[in-house]
Amino acid sequence: MKRTLCSGHCCENDIEEELSIKSTNNFYRMLRHHTRSLRNTLESTARTFRGTLRTVQLIATLLLKFKQ
């Protein structure tokens, strides 16, 4: 049997389990909500970086062909 948080003084194990699940779900929902703008910023920066890297690779390829 799982121990209760408060030794059963205020509610039963099943109620504590339900509250634990609800609070965990709420935590993850709030975490996703509050990190959305950060995630969008990081994704945008990654897209920009990939674009810049492709441009640098293209320039390097053209320079190598030009030297030949």
N, C-alpha and C positions, 0 to 999 in steps of 0.2 A: 504494500500500500504506500502510495506517495505521501510524503509529509506535507502538511499544510504550511503556509507561510506564517500564520498566526496561531498555530496549534488548535485550530477549530473553534476559536472564541467568537468569531463573527460570521462565519459561513462554512459550508461543507466543501469537501475536496472538489466535487464536480463544478461548483460555482467558481472556486479559485482557478481551476483549469480553464474554464470558459473565459474568465477575466484575463488570464495570462495569454490566451490565444488572441483575444480581441486587442489587447494592448500591444502585442507583437505585430499584428497586422496593421494597427494604427501607426506604430513606429515606422514600419517600412513604407507605408503610404505617405507619411509626412516626409520621410527621407527622400523619396522619389520626387515629391513635389518641390522641396526646397533645394534640391540639387539639379533640377531641370535646366536652369539658366547656366549653371556652371558646365553641365554636360554639353549644352548647345554651343557655348563658347569654345570648349575644347574640340568639339567636332568641326567647327568652323576653322579653327586654327590648323587642325590636321589637314583639312581640305586645301587650305592656302599653302601649307608646307608641301603637300604632295604636288600641287600645281607648280610651285617654284622649283621643286626638284626635277620635275619633268622638263621644265624650261632649261635648267642648267644642263641636264643630260643632252637635250637637243642641241644646245650651243656647243657643248663639248664634242658631240658627234660631227657637227658641221665644221668645227675648227680642225678636227682630225682629217676630214675629207679635203678641206682646203689646203692643208699642209702637203698632201700627197701630190 
